Amino acid sequence: MDESIRLFLEYASSWFSMTLSHLDDFIEFGSQLVARWNEESKFVYPLFLSLLAAAIFWVVFNFLPFSIKWRKYRPIAEYDIWQVELKTSLVLAEFLQMVPHRPTVFQNKFRSGTVTETQIRIIIQNKCLSDAWLYDADVPGELISIGHDMRRKALEAERLIDKTLVLQEYIKSKEMILLEKTRQCLKRFQVEEQLIDNPYTKIGRRNLAPLVNNLDSFNVAVYDLYKILHEIRGILFRYTSLEVEQQFRVTKALHLYYTDQFGRFVKFYRKLRRKYKFKSFYHLYIVAMIRRMSLYPPIVLFEDYLEGKDRPTHFDRSLHQLYKESDDFRLMLENNYPAEDIQHQMAVDEIERNLERHFLMNNLSIYNYFRTKDTRMPEQRWDELEKLLR
């Protein structure tokens, strides 16, 4: 054995023996101190023992049982909060329709959380409370009656909040506050059915109609509901227990992307592909890689995508977004898809953009018509609305 190693082992053994002897002395000295304290103390030592017993009792009979219940019931509470968000979103969707029973085309803008109160005010101009206003010949455009659906969905969402709060012991304080804010906001949409069926005000023998008979007066309530929903989603999409649901995975992925959380989106998307074989929105993944300035070249991802079996069979909307992203992508797509397909998708995209523009301009005309009746309504500018267009 090398001499240096032998000396080291001897030194270590000596040090270890010395440490043990000192430790024995320390334990004996401590025991003597505790015994003396026990003999001399008539209050502190019994108090200490009582507190120690109380702490042990709390851990065994309170903390541990609650922790077990938390793991059991917390996923149920998270699922219920998600259902509240879905139900409440349906109330907002009533105001955002372009035509009856068709979702808004500005969904991605709304996901970003950047839509303004002014933009919402114009979007809801073609909505009215009652069927009585559908055939007003002076209104420059067709209105959609949403009174009954708005009331019904608001009531359903509030009842779901009541159901969720049954498990309030497993709901965090910030979530409780948001649920209560949501409840108070939903009450503003629970218009009496009598007012929906008969919206006229009777004075003597005359039935008087309001000067502004669309839902312009709801613009603040709709904006408040929109902001509350955005807050709920900021909390909701941290729940990993809900990722087993396909709808939740899709909605979370879109939320992360359109709120510019590209780093989190990339990480979450990789998890989805690995764990759930997720194949949708690959074009968003490539764009997110560009946005977060990844060291892994997005062009390589795109090349692999076009060469793989999951590539789109025709030039669709997702590829059109990449087509507009960079010159490199444009050249690669032109080499992989017929020019007719690319031109067709570009034409379709332009048609949809024109429909969006027509909807906003028509609603602005409705707003300006009612503004001639109520001069308190402020002037609205087109450039604020144009930001909604793709």
C-alpha positions in Angstrom: 0.0 0.0 0.0 1.3 3.5 -0.8 2.7 5.3 2.2 0.5 8.4 1.7 -2.7 6.3 1.5 -1.7 4.5 4.7 -1.0 7.7 6.6 -4.4 9.2 5.3 -6.3 6.1 6.6 -4.6 6.3 10.0 -5.4 10.0 10.3 -9.0 9.5 9.2 -9.4 6.6 11.7 -8.0 8.7 14.5 -10.2 11.7 13.6 -13.3 9.5 13.5 -12.5 7.9 16.9 -12.0 11.4 18.4 -15.2 12.7 16.9 -17.2 9.8 18.4 -15.7 10.3 21.8 -16.6 14.0 21.7 -20.1 13.2 20.4 -20.6 10.9 23.4 -19.5 13.7 25.7 -21.8 16.1 24.0 -24.8 13.8 24.3 -24.0 13.2 28.0 -23.7 16.9 28.6 -26.9 17.6 26.8 -28.8 15.0 28.8 -27.5 16.5 32.0 -28.7 20.0 30.9 -32.2 18.7 30.1 -32.4 16.8 33.4 -31.4 19.9 35.3 -33.8 22.0 33.3 -36.6 19.5 34.0 -35.8 19.7 37.8 -35.6 23.5 38.0 -38.3 24.5 35.5 -41.9 24.5 36.8 -43.5 26.0 33.6 -41.3 26.1 30.5 -40.6 22.4 30.2 -44.2 21.3 30.6 -45.2 23.9 28.1 -42.6 22.7 25.7 -43.9 19.1 26.0 -47.5 20.3 25.5 -46.6 22.2 22.3 -44.6 19.2 21.0 -47.6 16.9 21.7 -49.9 19.4 20.0 -47.7 19.6 17.0 -47.5 15.8 16.7 -51.3 15.6 17.1 -51.8 18.3 14.4 -49.6 16.5 11.9 -51.1 13.1 12.5 -54.8 14.0 12.8 -55.0 17.2 10.7 -52.2 17.7 8.2 -51.8 14.2 6.9 -55.6 13.5 6.5 -56.0 16.8 4.7 -53.1 16.1 2.4 -54.7 12.8 1.5 -58.0 14.5 0.8 -56.3 17.3 -1.1 -54.7 14.9 -3.5 -58.1 13.1 -3.9 -60.4 16.1 -4.3 -58.2 18.8 -5.8 -58.3 17.3 -9.3 -62.1 17.4 -9.1 -62.1 21.1 -8.1 -59.7 21.9 -11.0 -62.0 20.1 -13.4 -65.0 22.0 -12.1 -63.2 25.3 -12.5 -62.5 24.3 -16.1 -66.2 23.6 -16.6 -67.0 27.0 -15.2 -64.6 28.6 -17.7 -66.2 26.7 -20.6 -69.8 27.6 -19.6 -68.8 31.3 -19.1 -67.1 31.3 -22.5 -70.4 30.4 -24.0 -72.0 33.6 -22.6 -69.2 35.6 -24.2 -69.6 33.7 -27.5 -73.2 34.9 -27.8 -72.0 38.4 -28.2 -69.2 37.6 -30.6 -71.2 35.9 -33.3 -70.9 37.2 -36.9 -74.0 35.4 -38.0 -76.3 33.2 -35.9 -74.6 30.1 -34.4 -71.2 30.8 -35.9 -68.2 31.4 -33.7 -66.3 34.6 -34.0 -63.5 34.7 -36.6 -61.4 36.8 -34.2 -60.9 33.9 -31.8 -57.1 34.1 -31.9 -57.2 37.8 -31.1 -59.4 37.1 -28.1 -57.1 34.4 -26.9 -54.2 36.9 -26.8 -56.1 39.0 -24.2 -55.3 42.2 -26.1 -58.8 43.0 -27.5 -59.9 46.5 -26.4 -63.2 47.7 -25.0 -63.8 49.8 -28.1 -63.3 46.8 -30.4 -65.7 44.7 -28.3 -68.3 47.5 -28.4 -68.3 47.4 -32.2 -68.4 43.6 -32.4 -71.6 43.4 -30.3 -73.4 46.1 -32.3 -75.4 43.6 -34.4 -76.8 41.9 -31.2 -80.2 42.8 -29.7 -82.1 41.6 -26.6 -85.4 40.7 -28.2 -87.0 39.5 -31.4 -89.0 42.7 -31.4 -85.9 44.6 -32.8 -85.0 42.2 -35.6 -87.0 43.9 -38.2 -86.2 47.6 -37.6 -86.0 48.8 -41.2 -83.9 51.8 -40.2 -81.0 49.8 -38.8 -78.3 49.5 -41.5 -77.8 45.8 -41.2 -79.3 42.6 -39.7 -79.4 42.1 -36.0 -79.2 38.8 -34.0 -81.5 38.3 -31.1 -79.6 36.6 -28.2 -81.6 37.6 -25.1 -83.0 34.2 -24.1 -79.7 32.3 -24.9 -77.7 34.9 -23.0 -79.9 34.6 -19.9 -80.0 30.8 -20.0 -76.2 30.4 -20.4 -75.5 32.9 -17.7 -77.8 31.1 -15.2 -76.2 27.7 -16.1 -72.7 29.2 -15.5 -73.7 30.6 -12.2 -75.2 27.3 -11.0 -72.0 25.6 -12.0 -70.0 28.0 -9.8 -72.3 27.1 -6.9 -71.5 23.4 -7.6 -67.8 24.1 -7.7 -67.8 26.0 -4.4 -69.1 22.8 -2.6 -65.4 21.9 -2.7 -64.2 25.3 -1.5 -61.9 23.7 1.0 -59.8 22.5 -1.9 -59.9 25.8 -3.9 -57.2 28.4 -3.4 -58.0 31.9 -2.4 -57.2 33.5 -5.7 -59.4 31.0 -7.5 -62.2 31.8 -5.0 -61.9 35.5 -5.7 -62.1 34.9 -9.5 -65.1 32.6 -9.2 -66.9 35.3 -7.1 -66.0 38.0 -9.6 -67.3 35.7 -12.4 -70.6 35.2 -10.5 -71.1 38.9 -10.0 -70.4 39.6 -13.7 -72.8 36.9 -14.9 -75.6 38.4 -12.9 -75.4 41.4 -15.3 -76.6 39.1 -18.2 -79.5 37.6 -16.3 -82.2 39.9 -17.8 -85.7 39.1 -16.8 -87.6 37.0 -19.3 -90.5 39.4 -19.3 -88.2 42.2 -20.4 -86.9 40.0 -23.2 -90.4 39.0 -24.5 -91.9 42.5 -24.1 -89.1 45.1 -24.3 -91.4 48.1 -24.7 -92.1 50.6 -21.9 -95.8 51.2 -21.6 -96.9 54.8 -20.7 -100.6 55.3 -20.9 -101.7 53.7 -24.1 -98.4 54.1 -25.8 -95.6 51.5 -26.1 -92.3 53.3 -26.1 -89.1 51.7 -27.5 -85.5 52.7 -26.4 -83.6 55.0 -28.7 -80.7 52.5 -28.8 -82.4 49.1 -29.0 -79.3 46.9 -29.6 -77.0 45.6 -26.9 -74.6 48.6 -27.0 -75.3 49.2 -23.3 -73.7 45.8 -22.4 -70.3 46.7 -23.8 -68.7 47.3 -20.4 -70.2 44.0 -19.0 -69.0 42.0 -22.0 -65.5 43.6 -21.7 -65.4 42.8 -17.9 -66.4 39.2 -18.6 -63.7 38.9 -21.3 -61.0 40.1 -18.9 -62.2 37.8 -16.1 -62.1 34.8 -18.4 -58.5 35.8 -19.4 -57.5 35.8 -15.7 -59.1 32.4 -15.2 -57.3 30.9 -18.1 -54.0 32.3 -16.7 -54.6 30.1 -13.6 -56.4 27.3 -15.4 -53.7 26.3 -17.8 -51.3 25.6 -14.9 -53.4 22.6 -14.0 -51.5 19.5 -15.2 -54.2 17.1 -14.0 -56.5 18.2 -16.8 -54.0 17.5 -19.6 -55.5 14.0 -20.0 -58.4 15.9 -21.8 -57.9 16.4 -25.5 -59.9 19.7 -25.5 -57.9 21.1 -22.6 -54.6 20.2 -24.3 -55.7 21.9 -27.5 -57.0 25.0 -25.8 -53.9 25.3 -23.6 -51.5 25.0 -26.5 -53.4 27.8 -28.4 -53.5 30.0 -25.2 -49.8 29.7 -24.7 -49.0 30.5 -28.3 -51.4 33.5 -28.8 -50.3 35.1 -25.5 -46.7 35.1 -26.8 -45.5 32.5 -24.2 -43.4 30.9 -26.9 -40.9 29.2 -24.5 -43.7 27.5 -22.5 -45.5 26.7 -25.7 -42.4 24.9 -27.1 -41.9 22.9 -23.9 -45.6 22.0 -23.7 -45.8 21.0 -27.4 -42.8 18.7 -27.1 -44.5 17.1 -24.1 -47.7 16.6 -26.1 -45.9 15.0 -29.0 -43.9 12.7 -26.7 -46.8 11.7 -24.3 -49.9 12.0 -26.4 -48.6 11.7 -30.0 -50.0 15.2 -30.7 -49.7 16.2 -34.3 -51.8 19.4 -34.6 -50.4 22.9 -34.8 -46.9 21.9 -35.9 -46.7 25.1 -37.9 -47.2 27.1 -34.7 -44.4 25.1 -33.1 -42.1 26.1 -36.0 -43.1 29.8 -35.7 -42.6 29.6 -31.9 -39.1 28.3 -32.4 -38.4 31.3 -34.6 -39.9 33.7 -32.0 -37.9 32.4 -29.1 -34.7 32.5 -31.2 -34.0 28.8 -30.7 -30.5 27.5 -31.4 -32.1 24.6 -33.2 -32.8 26.0 -36.7 -36.5 26.1 -37.5 -35.7 25.6 -41.2 -34.4 22.1 -40.3 -37.7 21.3 -38.5 -39.6 22.5 -41.5 -37.6 20.3 -43.9 -38.2 17.3 -41.7 -41.9 18.1 -41.6 -42.2 18.3 -45.4 -40.3 15.1 -45.8 -42.3 13.2 -43.1 -45.5 11.2 -43.4 -47.5 13.8 -41.3 -47.1 16.6 -43.9 -50.4 18.1 -45.2 -51.5 16.5 -48.4 -52.5 19.9 -49.8 -51.6 23.5 -49.2 -53.8 24.5 -46.2 -54.2 27.4 -43.9 -51.4 26.3 -41.6 -48.9 26.2 -44.4 -50.1 29.6 -45.6 -49.0 31.1 -42.3 -45.6 29.6 -42.8 -45.6 30.8 -46.4 -45.9 34.4 -45.1 -43.3 33.9 -42.3 -40.1 33.9 -44.3 -38.6 33.8 -47.8 -36.9 30.4 -47.0 -40.2 28.8 -46.1 -41.9 30.4 -49.2 -39.3 28.8 -51.6 -39.6 25.4 -50.0 -43.4 25.4 -50.1 -43.3 26.5 -53.8 -41.1 23.6 -54.5 -43.4 21.1 -52.7 -46.9 22.2 -53.6 -48.6 23.2 -56.9 -48.8 26.9 -57.6 -52.6 26.5 -58.1 -53.0 25.2 -54.5 -51.0 28.1 -53.1 -53.0 30.7 -55.1 -56.3 29.1 -54.1 -55.5 29.3 -50.4 -54.3 32.9 -50.8 -57.6 33.7 -52.5 -59.6 32.0 -49.7 -57.7 33.9 -47.1 -58.4 37.2 -48.8 -62.1 36.4 -49.1 -62.2 35.6 -45.4 -60.4 38.8 -44.6 -62.9 40.8 -46.7 -65.7 39.1 -44.8 -64.2 40.2 -41.5 -63.7 43.7 -42.8 -67.4 43.8 -44.1 -68.6 42.6 -40.6 -66.7 45.3 -38.8 -67.7 48.1 -41.2 -71.4 47.0 -41.1 -71.3 47.0 -37.2 -69.6 50.4 -37.3 -72.5 51.7 -39.5 -75.0 50.3 -37.0 -73.1 52.1 -34.2 -73.1 55.4 -36.1 -76.8 55.0 -36.8 -77.6 54.7 -33.1 -75.1 57.5 -32.3 -77.4 59.9 -34.3 -80.1 59.1 -31.7 -77.9 59.2 -28.6 -75.2 61.9 -28.8 -73.6 60.7 -25.6 -72.1 57.8 -27.6 -68.5 58.7 -28.5 -67.1 58.7 -32.0 -65.4 55.4 -33.0 -62.5 55.3 -35.5 -61.9 52.6 -38.1 -58.1 52.3 -37.4 -58.9 50.8 -34.0 -61.0 48.1 -35.5 -58.6 47.3 -38.4 -56.2 45.8 -35.8 -58.6 42.9 -35.4 -58.1 41.8 -39.1 -55.6 39.1 -39.8 
